[in-house]
Amino acid sequence: MKIRSMKLREAHKSNDGVSAHCTVLWDRTAEHIVTASSSDTSISIHDALLPSVTPKVISNHKDGVTALALSPNSTCLASGSNDRSVKLYKFPGGEFESNISRFTLPIRALSFNRQGTMLAAGGDDDGIKLINTIDGSIARVLKGHRGSITGIAFDPKSEYLASVDSVGTVIIWELQSGTTIHNLKNIAPITSSDFSTLTALGWSPDGEMLAVSGLKNDVVMYDRDTAEKLFTLRGDHTQPVCFLAWSLNGKYIATSGLDRQVLIWDVDKKQDIERHKFDELICCMAWKPHGNALAVIDVMGKYGIWDMVIPSSMKSPTEGIPDLISQKSDGLLFFEEEEHEPSISGSLSDHGEDSLVGSEPPNRKRLRHFQYDEDSDEDMSLPPKVESHKKPYISGKENMKSRNATSAGPVAVTGPVMQEAFQSGSTPVQPGKRRFLCYNMLGSITTMKHDEYSHIERHVVSLDGPVVTASGFGDELAVVTHSSPPLPSNEQMLMFEVFNVSNGTQPIKARLPLTPGSCLNWFGFSEEGQLSSFDSMGVLRVFTNQYGGRWVPLFSASKLKKKDENYWMVGLNSSKLFCILCKSPDKFPQAVPKPVLTLLDLSIPLASSDLGAENLENEFILSNMHLNQIQRRIQETEALGQDAASLDDEALNSEAALDRCILRLIASCCTGDKLVRAIELVKLLSMEKSVRGAIKLVTAMKLPNLAERFNTILEERLLKQEAKETIFKETTEPKITVTDTNKTFTAPKVFKAPEPVNELQSGQLLSPSFVKKKKTEEPAKETEEPAKKTEEPAKKTEEPAKAVKVSEPKSSTKSENGGLGKKNTGEESAKSLRFHSVSSFQGAGILVYPSLI
């Protein structure tokens, strides 16, 4: 198994190289990372999107910070310290809220329940305090441990609390009664006296298993209700596991050992799938709430992000997150009055600031301060009771089924989170720094935050969902909205609408595809006006009208992206992508100094070509799309009654470029002995001369059978074209009549059948549209004498047909672009007809035939 390497950056300084326990947390939006160290009095809030930015520092403790906890909705941060206090802060601002509790000895562990209504705190004191987060009152004190409490974890189902101490004892408590359900002694390693590492403990996300570091350098899984040993995870750890972290879907678990290794386990298969060897011991880890990354921090205060922890071939660590039934909560957990009061001893408070000695348990008088659901028949904020400790599993299940109320308090959001709104080409606000208000192909606008006002002048309409972003081009405005909440696999469900502001119409409305597990990073128009999107996985897509309107991927960063590079999208044209390369982990550039644009070639993420002609196949698809876009613009221009001559020329050039690409592909097919594919490709050629060029090509390559097949294809095409022109003449050609001595004569129609194409001689091919000169001259000689004899009558009929000269047809009845361009439409063919006449039949009538000029 490959051992990875990863750089860590310093978050907190160690004291003379002495190891200290450090903590790392993600917030639920993955925008911030919080770190702390027992050797540092400050807490750091890092910008996860731009780690190079100086973190926000909170300094309220007088001694090192030993524990951190973030409420499930990421609005409240709790910290514990060697100074024996527990403090609360607003998050992510970091404003100090209160000293919520105080102990007599240092704190070692903190944990919020799933509703965020209760905070459990424990340490070197002999009890665990359950603190109401609303008013700071002590709901209960749990006593039973003989050593320092080093780990605390709330059951995700809000029934139990698990705790572990420094002597290896694990206790499972029932929250409703505060009693001990299971007391498992000597099952975990004994913690060192310096407390730089703690004992690993954690509930699975579905709450069915409790993971505890074992005595054999392994992790042992225990049943939720019976505490029976289920199985162990035993691998290459050579020393005890000191920390573990479950992935959000419970499929994986990360373990850190005293051997300085971090292993990633597939829980179902019970085997490790990835590992990382570090220079120092990793004392804390946290999975990214959405995505595939793991934050780690070592005992020296250095932290980093391990990206792509789980191999791409396996299920994402955030896919299929369990949807647990959340208990009703009004921000405060109440216990029944008949229950015994919590035993709060003097040893749990120093009678100083925030002294809680003599505090009464919450009573019903406190109910008037909180809002309750009037439809509820009972106090649903209470955790379900467990009727029997012998069969708590059955009892717990029954109680869970009997409660259908939803939470009215600050409930944790464990599922996928909707992407927030953003503006393409803008960078996040950074206090005191300039940022890009807009950066696109026209230029850039930088701004700095000041007290100001702004206004918008635009039509007001209601949209179908929360707005993600918007972009404009000419009279068109494209808007992206959420169509529904994200899927459990963390796929954003987005749709886009295009509005024509001048006409007040909505020509397009459809779904916006994204790479699974990604979010939208950029949305806008190309220089030519083609709607485009760029997601966080580095995939660029453009919208085409083909197949009723589809998005086509034109670029994938996975083929070019280096591990230390990120692409920040700026714009694109028909052949290039304009972006700014950002050194990882930065996701966007700084406004000062102004970054340099990088141009990348568009490259459709195709499978490898069996011809070895990936570039040609890519060029073919891009050229075809470009031609389709030009033809659409021609149709739109003609629909408005405007001149499209310049677009006609552009379409002709595009057809020529596409034909050249096809000819090169035909050559590759012939070289690779893919003759059937070459026949299919020649049918895609749009110009007659291109088909003739293909015939010459295969003749030169000594493939006579293929040349004959190409010749047949050209013959069939020309015959079809000439037949269409004949039908068109018959329906549009005027009938010319001459009145002579009260008689009316209708000029007969002359139709000349095309001659067959001759066999190839010296690589030359004659088109059936060419009429041999000798045969065209003979009818002229035959009609020459009668013309002289009937000269006078002919003069009399000059008014309806002024031209009396016999005109020889042009050599080709097919336009240069083979009928695919606008110049080959029936309307243009009609405009190019000229009628020529000669007198014949001794003045009895006029012979008329058309020729293309």
N, C-alpha and C positions, 0 to 999 in steps of 0.2 A: 504494500500500500504506500502510495506516495505521501511523503511528509511535507507539508506546506511550510512556507516562510511568510512572515508578515511583520510589517513595521508598526511599532507602537509609539505614540507621542505622549509627552509628559503632561499630566493633568495636575499632579500634586507632588511636591518635593518631599523626599524621605529625609529623615534625620540621620545624617552621617551613615547612610547606607543601611539603616536598620529597617527590617521589614515591618510593615504595618497593614492592618486590615483595611481594604479599600472596597468601595461599593460603586456599582454602575447600574443605571436604569435608563430605559427608553420611555418617552411619553407615548400616549396611544396613537398620535398622528405621525410618529417617527420623525418629527421635526427637531426634537431636542434630546440630548443625552445629558444625564445628571451624574456627577461623580463626587465622591467624598473620600477622605482618608482619615484614619485614626491618628495620624501624625500632623494633620492640618486642621485648623479651626474653621476653615471656609468650605463652602459648597460651591461647585462650579456647574453652571448650566451652559452646555455647549450647543452651538448651532450645528445640527447634524448635516444640514445641506452644505454648509461652508465651515468646515472644522478649523480652517486657518484664521477665522475671525476670533478675536479675543473673547473668551467666554464671560458670561455674567457671573459675578462672584457674590455670594451671600456670606456675610461674616457676622453671626450673632452669638455663636458659642464661644465659651472661654477656654475650651480644651478641644482635643481632636474629635472629629465626627465619626462615630463608630457604626451608625446605622442610618439608612434612608428608606423611605417608603413613599410611593406616589399613589394617590387615590385612583381608582379605576377610570374615572372620567378625566383624569389629569388636570384637575383644578386645584388640588391641594397637595402640598409636599410636606412630609413629616421627617424630622431628623432627631436622632438621639446621639448623645455625646458622653465622653468621659467626665464632663462637668455635671453629669447626673440629671440633666434636664431633657425634656422632649418638647420640641417647638414645631409650630405649624406656620406655613407660608403660602401665599397665593402663588399659583403657577399658571403660566411660565414667567410672570413678572418678577417673582421672588420677594414680594413685599411681605414683611414680617406680620403675622397675625396674632399669635399668642404663645405663651409658655403653657402648653396644655397639661403638662404633668411634671413631677419632679420625683426622683428616687434618691436613695441614700448611697447607692453605689453606681458605677458606670452601667450604661445601657448597652446591650449587645444585639438586640433584634427588634424589628418593628414590622408590622404587617397590617394592611387594611383588609376588611372583609369585602366581599364582592359588590355590595351595595355602596361601599364607601361611608357607611354610617358608624363604623366602629374601628378603632385602632387598638391593636394589641401591642403591648410593650413589655419587654422582659430583659433581664441582664443579670448582674451579680447579686441582686436582691433575691429573696426567696419566694417571690410571687410574680405572676403575670397580671398586669393591669389591663382590663378591658375598658377603654375610654370612649365615651360618646363624643363624636366629632362635632356635634352641633353646639353643645353647651359646655363641653369639657368635663362633665361629671364622670365619676368612676362607676361604671355599671356593675363590675364584678372584679374580684381578685382571685386568681386561680393559684392554689398552693399545693405542692406535692413534690416538687423537684428538690434534690439534695445538692445539686451543683449549679453553677452558673448557667442560665438559659442562653443557648447559643443559636437557636433557630426556632421560628414560629411560622405557622402556615394555617390560614383559614381554609376550611373545606369549601370548594366552589359552590356546594349546595346549601351553605350557611347552616349546617347542622352541627359540625364538629370543628374543633381546633386541635391541631397537632403541635407538639413542642418537643424539643430535644435539649439535653443539657450536656455539660462538659464531661460528665462521667459515663456517658453512653446510654442514658435512659430516655426512652420515647414514651410520652403520655398522650393519649387521645382523650379530649374533654368533650362533654356534651354542653353546648352553649346554653340550652334552655335552662338546665338545672345547675350548671357549673360543676357537675360531678365528673369523676374520672370513670371512663368506660374501659380503657385498656391502659395498663402500665407495663411496658415492655422494657425490662432491665437488661443492661449489658448487651445490647444488640448493635450499638454504634461505637466507633472509635472514641477514645478519650482525647479531648482537645488539649493542645499545648497550653502552657501557662501564659504565654505572651499574647494569646488571642489574635494573632495575625491571620490565622485560619480558623474556620468554624466547622461545625458538623453539618453535613448536607442533609436537607429535608425538603420534601415537596410533594404536594398532591398533584395527581394527573388532572388535566383540564376538565375531564368529565367527572372527577371526584370519586372514581371507583377504586383507585389504588393510591397508596402512599409509598413514595420512594424514599429510602433511607440508606445512607452510606453504610456498608457492611464492614465486618471485621476481617474479611479476606480480600481487601483491595477491590471490592465489588460494590454493586448497588443492589439492595434487596427490595422487592415489591411486596407490600402487605395489603390484604383485603380491607376495603373501606370499613366494613361493619364488624367482621369477625376477627380482624387483625391477624389472620392466618397468613403464613408465608406462601406467596404465589410462585415466584421464580426469582432468579438473580440475573444480573447483567455482569458477566465476568469476562474480561479481555486482557489487554496488555498493560493495565495499570500495575506498576510494581510497588506502589505505596498507596495508602488509603485515599479514598475520594474525599475531598474537602468542600466541594460545592457541586450542585447539580441544577439544571434548568430544563424544564419541559418546554417543547415547542408548543405553539398555541393550539395545534390540532391534536397534540398528544401522540403523534406518530413517532417523534424523535425525542431524544433526551441528550443533553450535553453534560459531560462530567469532567471535572477538573481534579487532578490528583496531586499529592505532594511530590510526585515524580516530575512535575512541571509539564505534564501532558494534558491536552484536552482531547477527549474522544467524543465522537458523535455516534449515537446508537440508533439503530432501527429497532424500536421496542417490540414490534410484532415478531421480527426474525431473531431477536435477542442477540444481535451481533453488531460490532462497531463497523461503521462504513467510511468514516473519515477521521483524521487525527491531525494534531498540530503540536509540535514541540516548541516550547518557549524558553527564553533565557532565564526568566524568573517564574515563580509560582503564580498561577492565575487564581485569585481569591474570590472573584465574582464574575458572573456572566449574565447576559440578558438577550433574549431573542428579539429581533425586530418585529414590531406588531404586524406589519405587512411587508412582504418581500422575502428574501432568502439571505439573511445576514445575522451575525451574532456579535454583540458587543462584549469585549473582555477587558479586564483591568487586572494588573498584577500587584504584588505586595510592595513594589517600588513607586506606585502611583502613576504608572503609564497605562494608557488605554488605547484601544484600536478596534477596528471593525473587520470582522472576517466575512467577506462577501462570498456569495455562492457556496454556502456551507454544504448544502445538500446538492448532490450531482443533478444536473438538468434532466437526466433520464429518470429520476425518481420523483415522487409526489412532493409538491411544495410544502414547506413547514407551516404554511398558513391556509392550506387547502382543506376544506371540510372541518372547520372549527366547530366544536360541539355547541349546540344551542341549549343552554341550561335554563330551567325555569327559575327566573329570579324571584326572590321573595319580596313581598310588599314592604316598603320602607319609607318612612316619613322623615328620614334624616336622623333618627334617634332610635336606638334599640331599647324597648321597655321590657321589663320582667314583671311577672305577676307579683302582686303585693304579698300574697301568702307565702312566697318563697322566702327563705332565710336571708337576712341581710348579708352583704359581702363583709368578710372579715378583714378589716383594714387595720393593720397594726402600726404602732408608732415607727417601726423600722422601715416602713415604706414611705415615710415623708420626713423631711427635716424641719418641718414647721416654719419654713421660710416662705419665700415667694411661691405662690400657687400651692400653699399648703392645703391638703385635702383631708386632713385628720378630722374625723367626726362627720364627714360628709354623709348625707342620707342617701339611701337608694332612691332612684327616681320614683315618684308617685304620680297618682292620677291628676294632681293639681297642675302638673306640667303639661297636661294634654292641651290646655287652652292656647298654648304658644305655638302649636303645630296644626297643620291642616290634615284632616283625615278624609278618607273616601266614605261618603255617606251611604253608599250602596253596600259597603262591606258589613257583614253581620258580626265579625269578630276582629280582634286586633291582629291583623295579618303581618305586622312587623315582627311578631315573635317567631323565632325559629321553630320548626316542627318539633313536637315532643317525641321522645323515644320512650315507648311504654315499657319496654323490657330490654335490659342490657344483654340478656342472653340471645335474643333474636332482634337486635336493633335494625338489621337489614330489612326485614319484612315490615316492621313498624314504620321505619323511615319511608319506605316506598309507599305505604298506604297513606301516610300523612302528606306526602308530596302530591299524590293523586287527588287528595281532598281539597287542595288549595289551588284556586284558579285565578286569584287576583294578580294583577301586574304591579310592578313597582312604581310608586309615585315619587320616589326620592332620587338622588343622584346615582343612577344605576350604571354599572360598568358596561362599556361597549366592547365586547370581545370579538364581534364579527367584523367583516370588512367595512371600511369607512369610505364614504363618498369623497371623491376628489374635490378639493376646494377650487373656487374660481381663480383664474389667473389671466394675465394679459400676455400674449405672445410678444417676445422681444423685450420684455421688461424683467428686471431683477428685483429681488426682495428688498424691502426697506432695511437699511443698516444705519443705526443712530450715528449721526455726525459724519456720515460718509455719503459721497455722491453715488447715485445708482442710475441705471439705465431706465428711463421712463419708456423709451422706445428704441429699438435697434433693428433696422431692416435694410433692404437693398437701396433705399434712398439716402440713408444716413442714420444718425443717432441723436437722441435727445437725452441729456443727463439732467438730473434734478436732485435737490437736497431738501429734506423735510423742513418746512417752515409753517408758521400759522398762515393759512390761506383759505381761499374759497374757490369753488369750481362749480360749473354748471354744464348741462347737456341740452343741446337743441336737436331733437329727433322725434319721429313718430313714436307714440306710446302704444305698445301692444303687450298682451299677456302671452307668456310662453308656456310650454307644456311641462316644464320641469325646472329645477334649479340650474341657473346659468353656470357654465364652466368657462367659456371664453367666447370672443367674437372677433371678426376681422372683416375689413371691407376692401373692395376693388371696384373702381368706377362707380356704377350705380348699384352694385350688388353688395349685400351685407350677409355674411355667413355667421350663424350663431350655433354654438354647441351647448346642449343641455343634458341633464341626467334624465334618462327615460324611466329608470327604476333604481332601487338600491342595488349595490354590487352583489354579484353572485357569491356563494360561500367560498368559491375558489379565488375570490378577490379580483374578479374581472369587473371592471367598470362598465356599466350599461349606459352608453352615450348615444345621442342622436344629434343630427345636424340639420339645420334649415337654412336655405338661401332665399333672401328677400331681394326683389328688385324694387329699390326705393322709389325710383322715378315713375314706374308703372303701378306700384302698389300691388305687386303679384308675388307669389311664392312658387318659383319654378321647381324647386327641389326640396324634398324632405325625406330623410332616410336614416338608417342606423350608421353609426361611425365605428368601424372595426378597429380594435386595438390588439396588440400582442397580449396573450394571456398573462395576467399578473402585473401588467404595466399600467401606467397612467399617461394622460395626454400632456406632452411637454411643449408643443408648438402647433399652431393652427393658423393657416393663412393662405394667400394666393401666390403663385409663381409670377415671374415677370410677365409671362404671357397671359396671366389671368386664370391659371388652372388651380383649382382648390386642392390644398395639400395638408397633410398632417404628419407629425413626428412624435413618436411615443418614447417613454423612458427606457425602452429596450433598444432604442436606436434604429427603429424601422420607419422609413419614410414611405408614405403612400400618397398617390394622387388620384383624384376623382375623374373618371371618364364616362362618357355617355354610352359606351359600348355595353351590350347586354342589358339594356334598360337602366344603366347607371351603376358602375362598380368602382371599387377602390383597388388600385393596382400597386403592389409594393415595388418601389424603384430604387431602394437603397436599404442595406442592412449593415449596421455598424459592427455586427459580430464578425464579419469577414475582415474588417480593417482594424477594429478597436484593439488597442493595447491595454494591458491591465492597469496602467497608470494614467489613462486618458479617458476623458468624457467629452462628448460632443454637445455644444450649446448651439442650437439651430438659429440661423439668421434669415436665410431665404434660399431661393433656388430659381433656376431658369430651365430651359428645355434640356440642358445637358449637364449642368453643374449644380452641386450642393454647396452653399456658402455657410460655413459654421466657424465657431471658435473652439479651439482645443483647450480644455481645462485639465490641469494636472489633478489626478485623483488625490484626495476625495472631494475636491471642489466640483460643484455641479454647474456653476455659472461664473462668468468673469467679473473682475472689478472694473469700475468705470474709469479709474485713474491708476496707471497710465492706460490709454485707450488700447484695447487688445487688437491683435492682427487677425484678419480674416484668412481662413484656410479654404481652398477650393478642392472639392472632391468630385470625382466622376460618378455620375449615376450608374448604378449597376444593379440590375434586377437579381434578387437572390434565387438563381436557378440551380437546378441539380447539375452535376458535372456532365458535359457533353460527350457522347460517344465518338464525336468527330474531332474532339479537341478544339472546337471552335466556339468556346463560351463567349468570347468577345463579339464574334459575328452574330451569334444568336441574340445576345443582349442588344446589339446595335439594331438588329432587325425589329425587335419588339418596340424599342424606343422610337425608331423612325416611323413605324406603323402607327403608333399612338400620336406622334406629332402630326402626321398626315390626317388622321381622323379629326384631330382638333382643328386643323386648318379648314377642312371641309365643313365642320360644324359652324365655324365663323363665317364661311362663305354663305351658308344657308341663312344664318341670322342676318347678315348684311343685305342679302337679296330680299329677305322678308321685309326689311325696313325700306326697300326701294332705293338703296344706295349702290354706288358703283363698287364692284368687287374685283376690278381688274388687277390691282396690286396683289390681292389674295390669290387670284388665278395664277399669277407668275410664281408666287411662293408655293402653291400646291404643285405646280409643274416641277419646280426644283426639288421638292420633297419626294415626288414620285421617282424622279431620276436618281436621287440618292438611295431610295429604297430599292430600286432595281439593281443598282450597283452592288448593294449589300447582298441581294439575292443571288446575283451572279457569282459572287465570291463563295457563298454557301453551296451553290451548285458545284463549283470546282472542288470544294472540300468533300462533298458527297461522292463525286467521281473518284477522287483520290482514295477515299475510304471504302470504295465499292458499295456505296449506298445508292444504287441507281434508281430504285423505286422512289426514294425520297427526292432525288433530283428531278424526277418527272413531276412530282407534286409541287416542287418549288417553282418550276418553269411556268406552271399555271398561274402563279402569283405575280408574274411579271406584268406590268401595266402597259409598257410601251412596245410597239411592234419592233423597233430597232433593237430593243433589249432581247426579245425572243430570237431575233436573227443573230445577235451576239452570242447567245447561248448555243445556237446551232454551230456557229463557227468554233466556239470553245470546245465542244465535245468532239467535233470533227478533228480539231488539232490534237486532241487527246486520244485519237484513234478509237473512237467508240461509235462506229457507223450505225449500229442498231439504235442507239440512244439518239443520234442525230436524226434518224428517220422518224423516230417517235416525236421528237420536238417539231420536226417539219409538219407532221400530221396535226399536232396541236395548233400550230400557227395557221395551217390551212383551214381547220375547222373554225378558228376564231375569226379569220377574215371573211369566210363564207357567211357566218352568222352576222357579222357587222354589215356586209353588203346587202344581205337580205333585209336587215332592219332599215337600211337607208332606202331600199326599193319600196318597202311598205310605207315609209314616211313620204316618199315622192308621190305615191299613188293617192295618198290621202290629202296632200297639200298642194300638188301641181295644178295650176289653173288650166281650164280648157279654152283654147284660142279658136275662135270661129271666124271664117271669112265669107262674106256674102257676095255672091257673084251671080248676076242675072236671076235674082230672087231665089237662089239656092244656098243652103247652109251646109258647110262641110266641117266636120270635126277632125282636127289633126290626129293622126294615129300616133299611138305611143310606141316608142322604140325601146326595147329592152335587150340589152346585150348580156348574155350569160357569161359569167366569169370562166376563164380558162383554168384548167387544173394546174396545180403547182408542179413544175418540172422536178425531176430528180436532182439531187445535189451533184454539182460538178465543180470541182476545185474549191469546195467550201462555200459556194455561192447559192443563194436561194432566191428565186423570183416570186414575188407576191402575186396572188391572183388578182389583186386590185390593179396591177399594172396591165394595160392593154397594149399589145404590140403595135408599133407605128405603121407597119405595112397594112395591117388590116383596117386601121383607121383612115389610112389614105385612100384605099380603094372606094369606099362609099363616096368620098369627096369627089373623085374623078367621075364616077357614074352620074353624079348630080350636077357636074360642071356644065355640060352641054345644055341640058334642059334649062338651066338657069339663064344661059345666054339668050335662048329662044324666047323665054318668057320674061324678059327683063322689064318690059313695060308693066305687065300686071303686077310684077313684084314691087315696082315703085309705088304703085297705087296702095299697096298694103303696108307701106313703111310706118304708118302711124301706130298701128298696134304693136309692131315688132320692128324697131329701128335697126337692129343689128342684122346685117345680111351676110356677114362673113361666117364661114364654117369654122367653129372653134374646136380644137382637139382637146379631149378630156385630159385632166391632170393625171399623172402617173399613179396616184394613190387616192383611193376613196376613203382612207382612214386617217384620222387626225394623229398628230405626233404622240399624244399621250395614251393612245390605245383605248379611248372610250371611258377612262376612269376619271378624267379631269372634267372641269366645268365646260371647257371648250368643246367637248364632244356632245353636248346636249342637243336634243332635236331642234330647240329654238335657234342655236348657233348654226346648225347645219342648214336650216331654212334661210337664214340670213346670207349664207355663203353661196347660195344657188344663183347662177346666171343663165338666162334663157337665150339661146341662139337659134336662128331660123334661116332656112334657105327655101327658095321657091321650088316647087317640084310639081310633078304631074301636070305640066303645062298650065300652071296657074290655077289648077283646081283646088289647091290647098297649100298648107305650110307644114313642113317637117320640123318638129321641135324636139330637142333633147338637152338635158341639163349637164353641166360639168361643174366640179368643185374648183373654186378659185383658190 
